[in-house]
Amino acid sequence: MSSKNLPNQKLVALFSDQPCWQLETLAENLNYSIRSIQRFLNKVGYHRSFTHNGKWYTLHHIPMFNHDGLWFVDEIGFSKAGNLINTLIKLITNSNAGLTAEVLGQKLNTRCHTLLVQLYRRGKLQREKVGHSYVYMAADPHIAENQRQALAGQNLTASPVPAEIAVLVFAEFIRNPESSFDQLATILKTNRQVNISPRQIQRVFTQYGVKKTPPTPAQGPSGP
């Protein structure tokens, strides 16, 4: 192993022990400056987190991205699209009928309402008000029109959730406030023998004007 490649090899070895690191901790462990660590990361290839203000790094070959192009280690999120802005725009543009801030928050495990409003005001997204929520859509007018048509079709065919089921939904939500729509659907099926889809649960929240936002992300793992 040449001395020239030794820092890169040591860097890769650290990521074998722990998949996510911050620059400062890498610098301490390798005894190099932060600027040198950035140079090593550029040579090896990396992803930077879209959560935690982009403070966490992982190597390009480590993430196993899901169908949305997302990968999480505890509360630390990485995206094929890069930062949070690019990730929001990509998810919304690729969606069939647009996405609400609540659904995006569940997918990304981070609050994004304020940023969505900013992107809308800057013309990076379009939106439509449905019930008490906004559905965000692509900036491209052709894509957005297709999303509006799909959304209209969903609203036309969506049957209202009975009030007695809505009561059970909110009862379980009070008991499990951290749960996602998917998790609430599973809880209701297990505990109440109620078959309801995550989308129907989302409509219940929208219908009654209840906002469901994810908890503030906890700090991720620290370096050794």
N, C-alpha and C positions, 0 to 999 in steps of 0.2 A: 504494500500500500504506500503510495507516494505521500510525502508530507503535504503536498498541495491539496490532495483529496481528503486528508485526515479529518479536518473540521466537518466536512460534509458527511463523512461516515459516522462521526460521533453524533451529529445532529439527527441522522436517520435512526441511530441506536436509541436516542432519547425518546423519539416518537414511537419506537417499538414497545417501550415501557408504558407510555402514557400517550393517548392519541391527540390530546390538545394541550397546547402550551401558550403562555404569553411571552412576548419578546424579552421582558426584563428577566424572567426566570430562566429562559434559555441562555441569555447572556451570562448570568451568574453561574450556571452549571458548566458552560463551555469556556468561561473565562475569556470572553471576547466582548467587544463593544456591541451595542445594539445595531449600529450601522453595519458591522461585519455580519451579525446574525441575519439581517435583512438581505445582505448579499448572498449568504449561503442558501437562504430560503428561495431566493430567486433562481439560483442554479438548480436546486432540487425540484422545485415546483410545489406550490402550496395553495390552500384555500383559507380565506379569512372569514371569521364568523359574521353573520348578519345580525346576531344578537350581541349584547354586552358592548355596544359601540365598536364592534370589530376588533376587540382586544385579543381574541383567541385565534390561534393558527393550528392547522393540521396539514399534513402533506397530501399532495394531489392524489396519491394512490390509495389513501386510507378510507375515505367515505364510501358507504354503500347507500347511495341516494335512492329514495323512494320514487313513486310514479310522479310526484310533484317536484322532483329534483331537490328534495330536502333530506338532511341527515342531522340527527341530534345525538349529542353525548350529554346525558342528564339534561340540563336546561340550555346548553350551548347549541346553537343552531348554525348549520352551514347550508349553503345553497349553490346549485350549479350556476344560478344567475348572478351570484356575487353578493352585493350589499342588499340591505332591506328594500331600498327604493326599486332597484331592478327586479328583485324577487316579487314584490307586490305587483308591479306592472306585468311581469310575465305570467303570474298566476291568474290575474284578472283577465288578461288578453286571451289566455288559453282556455278560460272557463266557457262552459256552454251558455250560461245565462247570467253571467256576472256573479259577483260575490259581495256579501256584506262585510262590514268591519268585524262583526262577531265571528263569522265563519273563518275569516282570514286570521283573526286572533287565535282561534282554536288550532288552525293548521300550523301557525308559526310560533305558537306559545309565547307571544309577546303582543303588547298593546300597539295598535297601529292606526287608531281612529284619527288622531291629529295629523299624522303624516298623509293619510288618505285625503283628508280635507285640503291639505296643502297641494298635493298632486292634482286634485280636481281644479283648484283655483289657478294652477299654472297651466292648465290645459293638457296635462299628461294622462288624465282619465276623464271619463264621463260618468254620470250617475243618474239614477232614477229613484224617486221615493216610493217605497212600497210599505204600506202600513206605517209603522213608527220608525222604520229603518231605511237607510239608503243602500241601494244595490249599485256597486261600482262596476263600470264597464270600460272596454277598451277605448283609447283615444281615436283609433281609426274608425271613421264613420261607417264603413261597410261592416266591419266586425261588430261594432256596437249595435247596428240595426239588426243583425242576426241574433245577437244576444237579447235584444228587446223582444223580438218575436218569440224566442224560446222562453223568456221569462213570462210573457203574456200567456203562452200555452200552458206553462206550469200553474199559473194562478187560475186559469180557466178550469183546469182539470183537477186541481187540488181540492179534495173534500175537506170541510172543516173538521177539526178535532173536537169531539164532544166535550162539553164542559167538565163532566165528571172525570174524563181522562186527563184534561188539563190540570185539574186539582191534584191528581196523583203525580203528574210531572213536576209540579212546583213543590209538592211535599218531599219528593226524592231529591230535588235540587237543593232544598233547604238543608236536608241531611248530608248531602254530598256536594257542597258548593264548588269544589275544585274540579268536578267531573266534566268531561267534554260531552257533546251531544251524543257521540257514539257510546260513551260509557254510561250515560243516563239511560239510553235505550236498552243496554244490557242489564242494568240494575232493575229497570222496570219489568223486563221479561223474567228475571230470576226471582225478584222479591214479590212482584205483584201479578205475575202471569199476564202482563199486558204487552201485546205485540205492537210496537210503534217504532217507526224509522227515525233516524237522526234528523232527516229533513223535516218530518212532521213535528218533531220536538222544536226545531228551529222556528217553524211556523207558529207554534204555540207562544214562544217568547215574543215573536214579532207581533202577533195578534193582540197580546195583552200589554204590549209596550214595555216588556221587561228586558233590560240589556244584560247580556251575559258576557263578561270580559274575563280573560285568563288572569291568574294571579301574577303579581310582579315576579319575574324570573329570579330564582335564587342564584347566588354566586356558584360558578362551576368549580371543578377540581383545581386545586393549586398544585404547583410543582413541588417536587421533593425538597 
